[in-house]
Amino acid sequence: MTKREKQWKAERLAKYKANKKLLDTMSEQQRNAIKEAQDVLRSTYCMITETHDLYMSDIGKIESAMYGIQNAFSVSENY
């Protein structure tokens, strides 16, 4: 393994540990909201790049993920 590869691997591991530590401080609702948003964004991005189209059911998934994030990370009384 080259020096650059070792450095990249060390940086990646440090980032992973920092993310895990942050996720461990979050509620289950917050962690689930983040996971759902990641899954929906990945899925809809793939759909758009492969077919150049987006199904209405995907729009519903995006909306659900948006509200999941909004509810898990309320930053205002209005939302």
N, C-alpha and C positions, 0 to 999 in steps of 0.2 A: 504494500500500500504506500502510495506516495505521500509526501508531506502535505500536499494540498488536500488529498483525500482524507487524511487523518484530521486535518483542521476542519474540513467540512463536516465530518462525522462528529467531531467534538462539539461544533456549533449546533448541529442538528439535535444532539442529545441534550445540550444545555437548554435549547428552546423547548424541547419536549418536556423536560423536567419543570421548567417555569410554567408552561401551559397546564401541566398536571397539577401543580401546586395551586394555581389559580382556580382551576375547575373544582378542586377539592374544597375550596372555600364557598362555592356556589351551592344553592339549593338544588334539589333534584329537578324541580320545575325549570330552573334556569339551564341546567345541563341538557335536559331533554329538548328545550326550545332551541338551543344552539345546534344540537345534533339534527333535529328536524330541519332547521334552516339549511344546514350544510347538505343534507341529503336531497332536499328539494332543489336547491340551487344547482347541485351537480347533475341531477336528473334532467332538469329543464334545460340547462346549458347543453348537455349532450343531445337532447331532442332538437334544439334549435340548430346546432352545428351539423347534425346528421341529416335532418329533413328540411331545414329552413322553414320550419313551421312549429307552431305550439298549439297543443290541444287545450280546449276550454277546461278540461279536468286538471291540467297543469296550472292554469291560472288559479283554480280553486286551491290547489296545494300551496301555491305561492302566498295566497291570501291567508291561509291557515297558519303557515310558518310566520308570516308577518305579525299576525295577532298573537301567536305564541311568544314571539320575542317581545312584543309590546307589553303583554301581560306579565311576563317573567321579569322584565327590566323596566318597570314603571319609573319614569323620571318626572312625572307631572301628575297632578290630580285630575287633569283633563283627559288623560289617556289611560 
